[in-house]
């Protein structure tokens, strides 16, 4: 094995359950393995603001919390099952909020040398209304960002 050119200690990957984020997780696992880095699998679920206005009253806080927690666990479990994580230290992170902002804050907190994200993940409506997470991360990250198609 040749010496790594880039001294990586922390690789952060944002996963949202999309096919592209799964590819990003595969690439980031390979980067972490080759460099002996810690892989941070991060999923941030955006709270469903206002969706209950159409269907009735808002869910109870406990019902909303359980729903979001279940969604995050499902995303992480799916990613973990689909990629090779052998010989890698993995930290799984689940949170609720604005995905771009929270990914950026997390990467800064762990002093990530690189963040890996899928080029696209959100649906068309969310991209139009909120802008893509990838676009926001690329423009605001303090570390290099690897976009995976």
Secondary structure, 3 states (H helix, E strand, C coil): CCCCCCCCCEEEEECCCCHHHHHHHHHHHHHHHHHCCEEEEEEEECCCCCCHHHHCCCCCHHHHHHHHHHHHHHHHHHHHHHCCCCCCEEEEEEEECCHHHHHHHHHHHCCCCEEEEECCCCCHHHHHHHCCHHHHHHHHCCCEEEEEC
